[in-house]
Amino acid sequence: MESKAQDVFEDFIPPASTDGSYLGTQKHMKATRQHLERKFEKGLADTKARLKAAKVKVGLVVARDTIQLQASLPIKPGDRDTNGTGYKQYKISLNIPASLDGLKTAEEEAHELGKLMARKQFEWTEKYLGKTAKVANRSQALADILEEFETEYFKTRKLTEKSKHTFSYYKDYLRRLIGLDTLLTQSEIDEKLAQMTSDHAKYHAVKSLKVLKSTLNLTGFTLEQFKATQPKSQARDIPSDEDIIKYYEYFQKYSLTRSLTIKKNCLDSWKMWQWVYGMLATYGLRPRELFVNPEINWWLSPENKDNTWKVHPDTKTGYREALPLHPEWVYLFDLKNVEYLELLKAQTDDRTSFIDINTIRVNCSSWFRRVNIPFTPYDLRHAWAIRAHMMGIPIKAAADNLGHSVEIHTEIYQKWFSLENRRKVIKQAVDKKDDMDALKEENARLRAEVEYLRQALARHQVIQVLSN
């Protein structure tokens, strides 16, 4: 969706630190808000300058998130003429929002009011008295305002793959959970939310409704009684390194036992998904980070000596170069196989929209289920985070490699750190301590032996001197 409203974001680069965490989201929202505020202040100054140059005797004042007109006007009906001039300074509110679009409306209204003043034709009509301020009727069905929702949403956000990704989730949750035929009234919203038995569904429904309500300034319902508390995550089966290596072979096993009626052009598709599995395990990537404009030439380049995977800037947390935690897995999983990469290229060429990439991502999860892998693609990412912690990789380095915050990284390995992993870490620590103690004892013994030999040599040298 391209529009003139996006011109305001041409010089805006959103911070690439959003990782789904509260702090990351707040940082992104703050940067966007500050950018819009700077644009609005400049737009306001430019509008005032144009009105002054056109000799329009109407000023603009921002108050309570609206742009008001200010001018010297005939005394309002019921008001007192304290100066005896028949005129007084008034601020007129026409409920014009303090936004870039609002500035255009305010400039038009200022010209209209200026003309009435110049022609001595101004009258205190209901419009200027504020008695008939237009109140939008928002009791439409959800389907009636989805298009307006999208238009208004992107007036205050830069249009990127990431922002389109976020909006698509809001729209999808509203369609599925609230329903296109639902009227946006308190009674119907309450009824829909009351019917939801899943905490996960209610959380996303309330969150999406709040964004809809704030974006369109809806007044027909309130959500204050519903707390959008994120439900607890379900238990995950985080695979061990041994399991990861074992289940890698399941893709080929599946290819040998599947139906013989499969289409000829799909015979080798399993190879690409096996490659995807290996990449997710080796680099801890999000599945989407393999499908958004993959830099295959760099991946195969002789210059890529560290075997880094370049994550494209249009992904969730922006550009980064990811390193393997087990470098030998690059070869164990045959991740440089040109045949597999040609299959990837065929899947991703000219497919850059959110919907296209999301389709490939969904296929990734489907393939895991199809070949009977007992964990999800994202579990491989969590396994990477836990493995990094167990290997003693500094938290900041591991978090940067995964493209998320230190807070999220810590939360992941604390949440999914199993009893078996704790046993391993404690055993490693004890073994390391035992090894250190043994080395200290060996070192002390060698020191004593060296000292004994040094003294023996000194005695021998003294005897030699005396005998001569």
Residue pairs with C-beta under 8 A, 6 or more apart in sequence:
1 150
1 154
1 159
1 164
2 159
3 151
3 154
3 159
5 100
5 101
5 151
5 154
5 155
6 154
6 158
6 159
8 36
8 39
8 100
9 35
9 157
9 158
9 159
12 32
12 35
12 158
14 28
14 31
14 32
14 158
14 160
14 162
15 27
15 28
15 31
16 313
16 317
16 318
16 319
17 24
17 27
17 28
17 317
17 318
17 405
18 24
18 25
18 27
18 28
18 162
18 316
18 317
19 316
19 317
19 403
19 404
19 405
19 408
20 316
20 404
20 408
21 404
21 405
21 407
21 408
23 405
23 407
24 404
24 405
24 408
32 156
32 157
32 158
36 100
36 156
39 100
40 98
40 99
40 100
40 103
43 100
43 103
44 60
44 62
44 67
44 103
47 60
47 103
47 106
47 107
48 59
48 60
50 107
51 58
51 59
51 60
51 107
51 110
51 111
51 114
54 111
54 114
56 110
56 111
56 114
57 71
57 72
57 114
57 117
57 118
58 69
58 70
58 71
58 110
58 111
58 113
58 114
58 117
59 69
59 70
59 71
60 67
60 68
60 69
60 70
60 106
60 110
61 67
61 68
61 69
61 70
61 91
62 68
62 98
63 91
63 93
65 97
65 98
66 93
66 95
66 96
66 97
66 98
66 102
67 96
67 97
67 98
67 102
67 103
67 105
67 106
68 91
68 92
68 93
68 94
68 96
69 91
69 92
69 94
69 106
69 109
69 110
69 113
70 89
70 90
70 91
70 92
71 89
71 90
71 92
71 113
71 114
71 117
72 87
72 88
72 89
72 90
73 87
73 88
73 89
73 90
73 117
73 122
73 124
74 86
74 87
74 122
74 124
75 81
75 86
75 87
75 88
76 88
76 90
76 124
76 129
77 124
77 129
79 88
81 88
82 88
92 113
92 128
92 130
93 130
93 133
94 105
94 109
94 127
94 130
94 133
95 133
95 134
96 102
96 105
96 106
96 109
99 155
99 156
100 155
101 155
113 122
113 128
116 122
116 123
126 132
138 145
138 184
138 216
138 218
138 219
138 220
139 183
139 184
139 185
139 220
140 183
140 184
141 180
141 181
141 182
141 183
141 184
142 174
142 175
142 178
142 179
142 180
142 181
142 182
142 183
142 184
143 180
143 181
145 184
145 212
145 216
146 171
146 174
146 175
146 180
148 216
149 171
149 212
149 215
149 216
150 167
150 171
152 215
152 216
153 167
153 170
153 211
153 215
154 163
154 167
156 215
157 163
160 314
161 292
161 314
161 315
161 352
161 353
161 354
161 357
162 314
162 315
162 316
164 353
164 354
165 316
165 354
165 358
168 354
168 355
168 358
169 204
169 208
170 207
170 208
170 211
170 212
171 208
173 204
173 205
173 207
173 208
174 205
174 208
174 209
174 212
177 192
177 196
177 201
177 204
177 205
177 208
178 189
178 192
178 205
178 208
178 209
179 192
182 188
182 189
182 192
184 218
184 220
184 221
185 220
185 221
186 220
186 221
186 222
189 209
189 221
189 223
190 221
192 205
193 202
193 205
193 206
193 226
196 202
196 205
199 231
200 231
202 226
203 228
203 229
203 230
203 231
206 223
206 226
206 227
206 228
207 228
209 223
210 223
210 228
212 218
213 221
213 223
233 415
236 375
236 376
236 379
236 382
236 416
237 374
237 375
237 379
238 375
238 379
238 382
238 383
238 386
238 416
238 418
238 421
239 247
239 375
239 379
239 380
239 383
240 383
240 420
241 326
241 383
241 387
244 281
244 380
244 383
245 332
247 277
247 373
247 374
248 274
248 277
248 278
248 281
248 333
250 371
250 372
250 373
251 270
251 271
251 273
251 274
251 277
251 367
251 371
252 270
252 274
253 371
254 270
254 370
254 371
254 372
255 267
255 270
268 339
268 343
269 343
270 367
270 371
271 337
271 339
271 340
271 343
272 340
272 343
272 344
272 347
273 363
273 364
273 367
273 371
274 333
274 340
275 333
275 334
275 335
275 337
275 340
275 341
275 343
275 344
276 287
276 290
276 344
276 364
276 367
276 377
277 333
277 368
277 373
277 377
277 380
278 329
278 332
278 333
278 334
278 335
279 285
279 290
279 309
279 333
279 335
280 287
280 290
280 377
280 380
280 381
281 329
281 333
281 380
281 383
281 384
282 324
282 325
282 326
282 329
282 330
282 333
282 335
283 309
283 322
283 323
283 324
283 325
283 384
283 401
284 322
284 325
284 380
284 381
284 383
284 384
284 385
284 388
284 401
284 402
285 309
285 311
285 322
285 381
286 315
286 316
286 378
286 381
286 403
287 361
287 364
287 365
287 377
287 378
288 315
288 316
288 357
288 361
289 309
289 311
289 312
289 315
289 316
289 322
289 403
290 344
291 347
291 348
291 351
291 357
291 360
291 361
292 312
292 314
292 315
292 348
292 352
292 357
293 312
293 314
293 348
293 352
294 312
294 344
294 345
294 348
295 310
295 312
296 341
296 344
296 345
298 304
298 310
299 309
299 310
299 336
299 341
300 336
300 338
300 341
306 323
307 323
307 324
307 327
307 330
308 321
308 322
308 323
309 321
309 322
310 319
310 321
311 318
311 319
311 320
311 321
311 322
311 403
312 319
313 319
314 352
315 403
316 403
317 403
317 404
318 403
320 400
320 401
320 403
322 401
322 402
322 403
323 401
324 330
325 384
325 387
325 388
325 391
325 393
329 335
330 336
334 340
347 360
348 360
351 357
351 360
364 377
365 376
365 377
368 375
368 376
368 377
381 402
382 412
382 413
382 416
384 402
385 398
385 402
385 409
385 412
385 413
386 412
386 413
386 416
386 417
386 421
388 398
388 401
388 413
389 395
389 398
389 413
389 417
390 421
390 424
390 425
390 428
395 406
395 409
395 410
396 406
398 409
399 405
399 406
399 408
399 409
402 409
